[in-house]
Amino acid sequence: MLKQLLELIRQFRFRDLIDIAIVAYVSYKAIMLIKGTRAVQLIKGLVVLVISTKVSEWLGLYTINWLLRNTMTVGVIALLVVFQPELRRALEQLGRGRLFVTPFFSFSEEEVNKMINEMARAVQVLASNKIGALIVIERETGLNDVIETGLEIGGKLTTELLLNIFIPNTPLHDGAVLIRNDKIMAAGCFLPLTENPNLSKELGTRHRAALGITEQSDAVSIIVSEETGVISVAVEGKLTRYLDIMTFKEMIKSLLYTKEQKQIPLFNWRKKADE
């Protein structure tokens, strides 16, 4: 036994270490991707199915084993259907990697700060008057399918326009506003609801929709609660609540910029590759 172990260690190559590290990293990312979603329960069911198949084989329960093995065969196709949201998220995250970055035209830092200030002023007024609002900022993942669910506007992002959209008892009040670059692309948009089963029951549809779009894309969602006036920000399926206006502005800035780009905005105003 010891001799075999020593022989195995002797044959171990540096590329084997790289191989193991890559598999470990991919496995970790896969676990983090499905954490907190319904996929966890589905995987538990799959594990039970695999164990049951092996146990029935050992015990000689041929009929049950035959049924389980055929179920496993069909299950491969079923998994692709069931895990479609998680697979979509994984492919979108892969597509947002540096290898696939698409250069966009750029805005100056002053112009970007102006847009953030316009949003912040609107959010502050909405929060102080307890007017519910849901704003989605598009980054790298295109959200044309969301825009099509609402009323296309294409107007310049201003405090006044945002406030007018969210005036209570108006047609666009309950939907989401989608922002791309320096424009309000659409209002009254419908968003997918979160699939997180562990979300607090005190959070309403507006918060669940804000989380849902961030689970399926890299968008940033801004929520103002109609009941409490609390300002929240959702990104990557995680919700940060009870933000004051200064913390809100700093958080939005940090989400729209990357260190590698030295304060060049992340969403759709990236520096051209030749600049």
N, C-alpha and C positions, 0 to 999 in steps of 0.2 A: 504493500500500500504506500509506504513512504517512498519507495523507489519510483513508483508511478507518479507520485506527487512531484518529486524532484525533476523527473523527466518532463512533466507538464510545465513546470516553472522554467526549465531550460529552453523549451520550445516557444515560450511566450515572447511575442514580438511587440515592438512599440506600436505598430499599426493595429494590433489587437486591442491595445489600450484605447486608441482613438475610436475603434469600432464600438467598444463597450461604452465609452463616454457619449458617443452620438446617440446610441440606443437609449441610454439612461436619460439624456436630455429630451429626446423626442417623447419618451414615455412620461416624463414629468410634465411637459407642455400639454400632452393629451389629457392627463389627469386634471391639470389646472383648467383646461378648456371646458370639461364637463362638470367640474365641481359646482355644486349648488343648482344643477339643472336636473330635469327628469331623467336624464341619461344615466345617472347614478343608480336609480332604482332598476332601470332596464338592464344594466350590466350585472347587478346582483341577480336578477332573474336568469340571465344568460349563464352565470356561474353555476347556479343551482341546476340548470338544464344539463350542463356539461358533466357535473358530478353525478347526476342521476343516470346519465347515459353509461358512464364507466361502472357505476355500482350495479346497474342492471346486467351489464356484460359479465361482471365477476360472479354474480349470483345465478347466472344462467337463465335470466328472465327474458327469453328470446323475443316474445311478442312485444313487450314493453321496450326492449332495446331497439327493435326494428322501428317502432313508432318514433322513438326519440331521435334515432339517427336520421330518419327522413325529415323530421321536424328541423333538425340542425341544417340539413341541406337547403331546405326552403328558407331557413332563418337568415342565411347570408344575404338573400335579396331583401328580406323583410328589414334587416338592419340598415340597409342603405336608405330605405324609405323612412324608418323610424328616426334615424340619426341625421336626417337631412339638414335640420337647422345647425347642428354641431359641425357637420362636414362643411356647410356653407361658411360658417365662421372661421374654420381652420383654413380654408382656401383663401378667404378674404384677407386673413392675417398674413398668409404667405405672399399674397399679391401686394400687400402694403410694405413688404420688405424692401431694403435699399436696392436690391437687384432690379426691382421693377419700378423704381421711382420715376415718375414722369415729370419733366420740368414744366413749370407754369410761369406766366408773366408775374412780375413782382410789384408789390406796393411798398411805399416807404414806411418806415417804422412810425412816422408821425401820422400817416393816414390810417394805419392799423390801430394805433392808440385812440384815434378819433372815433373809429367804429366801436371799439370796446367801450369808450366813454358814452357813446350814444345808447348802447345797450344797457349800460349800468344805470344811466339816468332813468330810462324807461322802467327798468326792474325796480328801482328804488321807489318810484311813484306808485307802481302797481302794488308793491309790498305794503307801503304805508296806507294804501286805501283798500287793502285786502281784495284785490282784483286778481282772480286766477289767470295764470298765463303758462304757456309751454312753448319754448323757443328751441329749435334744433339747428345747430351749426354744422354744416357739412364740412368734412375734412377731405381725406383721400378717397374714401368709398363713395361713389356716385349714388345719389338718392333721387334720381329721376322718377322712379316708381312711386316714391312718396309724394313728390310734387304733383303727379298726375291725379292723386286722390283729393287734392284741394283746389282752390281757385288761384290760378297763376296771376302774379302781380308784377314781378320784375322791377320793382321800385327801389330807389336808393334807400339804404338803411338809415333811418332817422328816428329819434326819440318820439317825435310826434306821430309818425306812421305806426310805430309799434303800439303806442297808447291807443290810437284810434281803432286798431284791429281788435284789441282786447276789451273794448268798452262792453260792459255787461248787456245781455239781451240783444246783441247784434249777431248776424248770421255766422260770422267767423270766430266768435268769442271762444267757443268750446274746442276748436281744433288747434293744431300745432302750426306755428310759423316756421318756415324753413329758410335759413340764411345761407347763401353761397357767395363767397367773396364779400363785396360791399353792398350786396343787393338782397332784398327780401324777395325770394323767388316765388313763394306761394304761402297762402294762409288757409286755415280750415282743413289742414291735412290730417289724415288718419294714420296712426302709427300702430305697429304690432305690440301687443301687450307682453310683458315679461313672462318668462317661463320659470322663474325662480319660485319654488314652492315655499321657501322659508321667509318670504317677505312679510313684514309686519302688516297686520290686518287694518291698522289705522291709516295706511297709505291708500289713497284713492286711485281712480282710473288714470288721472293725469300723471301721477308718479309712476304708475305701472307702465304706461305708454312711453314715458321718458326713458325708463330702464330698458324697455323692449327694443327700441331703436338702437341703443348703445350696445346691446347684446349681439345685434346682427350687423353692426357696422362700427366704424371708428368715430362716429358723430359725437358731439358734445350736446347734452340737453340741459336747458335751464328751466327750472320750475318755480313758480310763485304759487303758494297755497292760497286757495280762495277762503278757507276757513280761518287760517292763522296768520297769513301774510309772510310765512317763513320762506326764505330763499334757499333753493337747493340746486345742486349741479350733479348730473349723472354722466359717467363716462366708463366705458368697458364693463357695463353691467353693475357698477358700484355707485351708490348714492351718498353724497355728502350734504348734510342738512344744517340748518341754523347758521347760515352765513351772513355776516354783516357786509355792507356794500364794498368796503375796502378789501376784505378777504375775498369777496366774489371777484372783483376786478383782477386781483393778483392771481387767483386760481385760473381764470379764463386766459390771462396772458401766458401763464405757464403751460396751459394745454395747447395753445395755438403757436407756440414757439418751441424750437429744439436747440439744445446747446451746440450740436454739431454745426447748425446753420448760423450760429452767432447772431441770434435774434432775427433771423429771417422767418416769416410766418410759415406754419406747417400746412395750412389748409388753402390750397388753390391759389396762392400767390408766391410760389416758390421761385427762387432765383433761377434764371435761365442757365442752362448748363455751360454756355459759352461766355458768361459774364464773370 
